Amino acid sequence: MSSLLLLNGSPRGTRSNSMKMLSRVGEGWVRGGGAEPEVLHLALERDRARAAEAFGAADTVVLGMPLYADSMPGLVMGFIETLAPFVGRGENPRLGFLVQSGFPEALHSRPLERYLAKLATRLGCEYAGTVVRPGGEVLQVMPDRANKKLWESLRSVGASLVVGAFDPVVLSRIAGKERLSPTMVRVMSLAEKAPVTEFYWNGLLKKNGAWDKRFDAPYASA
């Protein structure tokens, strides 16, 4: 029975949006006939230390991560650098990715998607595709039952991975809007000025003790 390694590259670890999505991919994999996947969180030192070894032993690997300011988290880049010994090995696992972001448009993730496709090729891995999901931050505040369609789509791509690559039709459905219309951009620009829009982010600032520093400009010229 084929083995799957799920690598969670979010600094939030077990409670991250990336893990919420990866877990459904894993459920689909099992539903499609694959073995129960191994899950490692790169934010945990013990898991990070085992990640490269587990990568080499797996039949299929899915590396999930958030998109931060149009780039991957540093801990993901650090893990990728540990894979240098696997270049050209000839027995590398099939490799897929999952990229989720708080941006409302899928296009923000496409440059990283192209990099990840090249990474798979350079490692000598069969590229399984990349799941792209914009608007991922809402998963932190929405109950799981409100995301039934997304969860089922993720299970579908997990099941398709057992016999091949991610299903491109389902990937398109998960990605949603590639680019917002000019009208929607104007509507969102107006909505961002409403106090309710800032409620979530203000709550994070207060939770992390940064509320009094929200107007700091450390890089401004004196």
Helices and strands as residue ranges (DSSP letters): E 4-8, G 13-15, H 17-31, E 38-41, H 45-57, E 60-66, H 74-81, G 84-86, E 94-100, G 106-109, H 110-123, E 127-133, G 136-140, G 144-147, H 148-163, H 168-175, H 182-191, G 195-198, H 199-207, G 211-213
